């Protein structure tokens, strides 16, 4: 490919946009749970903060897919939303301090607006990228893009963690104000690169390509993409039963410092950086579903490992495993949609997939918060008889069980929709290790997608 073409430059700018957006995530979103803990939120309020904004924001995707035909420029639509999302960091810093009695409601409302911006943009962005990226090289390209996203996120996360460690005290939030300003600026840079990306001719969805969310749910158990969405729903719900409470567990029960907290989360991000591209090559070779099943099985084991030890270095190892498995799962679950869905239905299917994923986050986090509330209410007087942090161990164990049940139930019901290389699990893992250790590059052409399987 001629590196001077606008097409090549657009793909390069998309990587820059993703990296800048990742800085915002590493500097801002990654510390939102620590922020609300510093604001004095209860465990139940933490669960609400982690779940309600994402659920309500996800509903915006159901709205935008019905208005996709009214969008004249995908680029300008997404750039405006990116700028608005970045602007939300300012009131997130200011309003909780001005309205301390309503800080939970204020934070939840602002996060609804914050997440709505990205959820409105996501289906449109996926349609835009589908027009730009060669189907034969999606795994390679998005693996590379996600690799640099992970690198940018971990650098921002580490730097901002040090800022928090040395700037924040029990009665001061100055460190959070600094890192949220970094997040604000990073999203502005992201919007700049989004504006530079070329926009191919937009083929608006036609009436025959539209179907309601209820119609989608009714048919979901009977088609491959629908079963994939249900599988992802179950696994994410099981994950977020515990996910919002890892930070509270480390800060309240283990009494880790911000530096230790940063090191633990950064470990996962660092190894995501190392393995995104490797999983992309393996997915191009063996298929997205094969990688999805392997990594989902690995994800099922990780939460219960936290019950076995409180040792810092053991937890670092658990985060290494999380980085390896989550990088493969996140990459292939996203790329499979491009394989399984025709271009005309992509925006709508992405919206429904994301809504179900965020509804799963809501259900998981809400149930997790409810379990902590019930535990405190009914067993509060017996807490002195339980190991410190027992409620967190309960959540971690239940999370592993639910993830494993999702894998067991759906594993044989999901199929790749394109011809892929056959091979045993050991062959796949062996090739993955070879690719990871030798830094093998992608680029081999993938077989033509089977359009009759996209129905």
C-alpha positions, -999 to 999 in steps of 0.1 A, spaced: 0 0 0 13 35 -9 20 51 25 12 85 10 -24 77 2 -52 93 22 -64 58 29 -32 48 46 -30 81 65 -66 76 77 -57 43 92 -27 59 108 -48 87 122 -72 62 136 -44 46 156 -34 81 169 -70 87 178 -73 54 197 -40 61 215 -52 96 226 -86 82 237 -67 55 257 -48 82 275 -82 96 286 -92 62 298 -59 56 316 -59 90 332 -96 94 339 -119 64 336 -95 40 353 -95 61 384 -133 68 386 -138 40 412 -109 53 433 -124 88 429 -158 77 443 -141 58 471 -123 90 480 -156 109 479 -169 85 505 -193 64 485 -206 32 501 -202 -2 484 -238 -1 472 -233 34 458 -201 22 441 -222 -5 424 -248 20 413 -221 43 399 -205 15 379 -238 2 365 -266 28 361 -247 52 338 -236 25 314 -271 10 312 -288 44 305 -261 54 281 -264 21 262 -301 29 256 -289 58 234 -275 33 209 -311 19 205 -321 55 196 -292 63 172 -296 32 150 -331 44 141 -318 78 132 -287 66 112 -303 77 80 -303 113 92 -266 115 97 -250 134 68 -214 130 80 -201 102 103 -169 121 109 -185 154 121 -211 135 142 -184 115 160 -160 145 165 -187 166 181 -195 138 205 -158 133 213 -155 170 223 -186 168 244 -174 137 262 -141 154 270 -159 184 284 -176 162 310 -144 160 330 -148 196 341 -181 192 360 -170 158 373 -142 177 392 -162 207 402 -198 197 411 -193 170 437 -173 196 458 -200 223 453 -229 199 461 -215 174 486 -250 164 498 -259 153 463 -225 139 452 -238 104 443 -266 117 422 -244 143 406 -216 118 397 -241 93 383 -259 120 362 -226 133 348 -214 98 340 -246 91 321 -239 121 299 -202 110 296 -209 75 286 -238 85 263 -214 103 241 -193 73 233 -223 50 230 -240 73 205 -208 73 185 -198 36 186 -222 21 160 -214 49 136 -177 46 142 -179 8 135 -196 15 102 -170 41 94 -141 17 102 -157 -12 83 -154 10 51 -118 17 58 -102 -16 70 -95 -45 46 -116 -74 58 -86 -97 52 -65 -78 76 -89 -68 104 -73 -90 130 -38 -76 122 -49 -40 120 -71 -39 151 -46 -60 170 -20 -33 162 -44 -5 170 -53 -21 203 -17 -27 211 -9 10 209 -41 18 228 -29 -5 256 5 11 256 -9 46 258 -33 37 285 -7 20 307 17 49 304 -11 74 313 -22 51 341 12 48 356 20 85 355 -14 95 369 -10 68 396 22 85 408 4 119 408 -24 105 430 1 89 453 20 121 460 -8 147 456 -39 132 472 -45 129 509 -75 118 530 -89 153 529 -77 165 495 -87 156 459 -60 177 442 -44 146 426 -77 136 410 -82 171 396 -49 170 379 -54 136 363 -89 146 351 -75 176 334 -51 153 316 -81 132 305 -99 163 293 -69 174 271 -64 138 258 -99 136 245 -94 169 227 -64 155 209 -84 124 200 -111 146 184 -84 163 164 -72 131 148 -108 119 143 -113 150 122 -83 141 100 -97 106 90 -111 103 55 -148 94 53 -157 71 24 -191 74 8 -217 66 34 -242 40 24 -272 47 46 -292 17 60 -323 9 40 -357 0 54 -353 -37 45 -321 -39 67 -339 -26 98 -353 -48 126 -364 -39 161 -345 -49 193 -374 -71 203 -373 -89 170 -335 -94 175 -341 -109 210 -368 -132 197 -345 -146 170 -312 -145 190 -313 -181 204 -318 -194 168 -289 -178 150 -251 -177 154 -247 -140 160 -276 -139 185 -261 -168 205 -228 -149 205 -245 -118 219 -262 -139 246 -229 -156 255 -212 -122 258 -240 -110 280 -237 -139 304 -199 -136 306 -199 -99 311 -226 -100 337 -206 -126 357 -175 -105 353 -191 -73 366 -206 -90 396 -171 -86 411 -153 -61 388 -164 -28 404 -153 -41 438 -117 -50 432 -106 -14 438 -126 -12 470 -112 -45 482 -76 -35 476 -80 0 492 -103 -9 521 -94 -45 530 -58 -50 518 -49 -13 525 -28 -11 493 -13 23 485 -21 40 452 13 29 439 5 -7 446 -30 -2 431 -14 13 400 12 -15 397 -16 -42 398 -38 -26 372 -9 -16 350 3 -52 349 -29 -62 331 -26 -33 307 10 -39 299 4 -75 290 -26 -66 269 -2 -44 250 21 -73 244 -5 -98 233 -32 -79 214 -13 -82 181 -5 -118 187 -41 -127 193 -51 -108 161 -28 -129 140 -40 -161 156 -76 -150 151 -70 -144 114 -56 -179 112 -79 -200 135 -110 -178 136 -123 -154 162 -146 -179 179 -118 -203 186 -98 -176 203 -129 -164 221 -136 -197 236 -100 -203 248 -97 -168 264 -132 -170 280 -122 -202 297 -91 -186 310 -111 -156 323 -133 -180 343 -104 -190 366 -90 -155 374 -115 -141 400 -114 -171 423 -76 -169 424 -80 -137 444 -96 -157 472 -65 -179 476 -40 -152 486 -35 -116 496 1 -116 485 9 -86 463 32 -105 439 7 -133 435 -19 -107 426 5 -93 401 7 -127 385 -31 -130 384 -31 -96 365 -6 -110 340 -31 -139 333 -59 -113 330 -39 -92 305 -33 -123 283 -69 -135 283 -88 -102 282 -67 -90 253 -78 -120 232 -114 -119 243 -119 -81 238 -102 -82 203 -121 -112 190 -155 -104 204 -152 -70 186 -138 -84 153 -163 -113 151 -191 -88 146 -175 -76 113 -173 -113 102 -209 -123 112 -229 -92 101 -233 -76 67 -223 -40 62 -258 -28 58 -268 -42 92 -236 -35 110 -246 -3 129 -278 -19 142 -261 -51 153 -232 -32 170 -258 -11 188 -277 -42 200 -245 -60 210 -233 -30 230 -266 -25 246 -267 -61 258 -231 -58 270 -239 -27 290 -271 -42 303 -250 -71 315 -227 -46 333 -257 -31 350 -271 -64 361 -238 -77 373 -227 -46 392 -262 -41 406 -263 -77 419 -228 -73 433 -239 -41 451 -270 -58 464 -251 -88 477 -228 -65 497 -259 -46 510 -276 -79 520 -245 -92 536 -240 -60 557 -277 -60 567 -282 -97 577 -247 -107 587 -234 -74 600 -233 -86 636 -214 -117 625 -187 -99 606 -163 -103 634 -166 -141 629 -158 -139 592 -124 -133 576 -119 -97 568 -132 -90 533 -153 -122 532 -180 -104 512 -155 -97 484 -144 -134 484 -180 -143 479 -183 -120 450 -151 -132 434 -161 -169 437 -196 -163 423 -180 -143 394 -158 -173 384 -187 -197 386 -210 -176 364 -182 -170 338 -176 -208 337 -213 -216 333 -214 -192 303 -185 -209 286 -199 -244 293 -234 -236 280 -224 -217 248 -191 -232 238 -205 -257 213 -232 -233 201 -209 -207 186 -193 -211 151 -170 -191 129 -186 -178 98 -156 -180 75 -132 -209 65 -104 -210 90 -74 -232 97 -81 -263 117 -60 -275 146 -61 -287 181 -62 -265 212 -25 -273 218 -17 -263 182 -35 -230 186 -17 -222 219 16 -233 205 12 -210 175 2 -182 199 34 -186 219 55 -188 187 39 -156 174 43 -138 208 79 -148 212 91 -142 177 71 -110 170 57 -125 138 38 -100 117 4 -106 102 -7 -98 67 -16 -132 52 -49 -130 33 -79 -145 49 -105 -166 30 -135 -148 15 -163 -144 40 -194 -165 35 -222 -141 29 -249 -168 32 -239 -173 69 -245 -137 77 -282 -139 75 
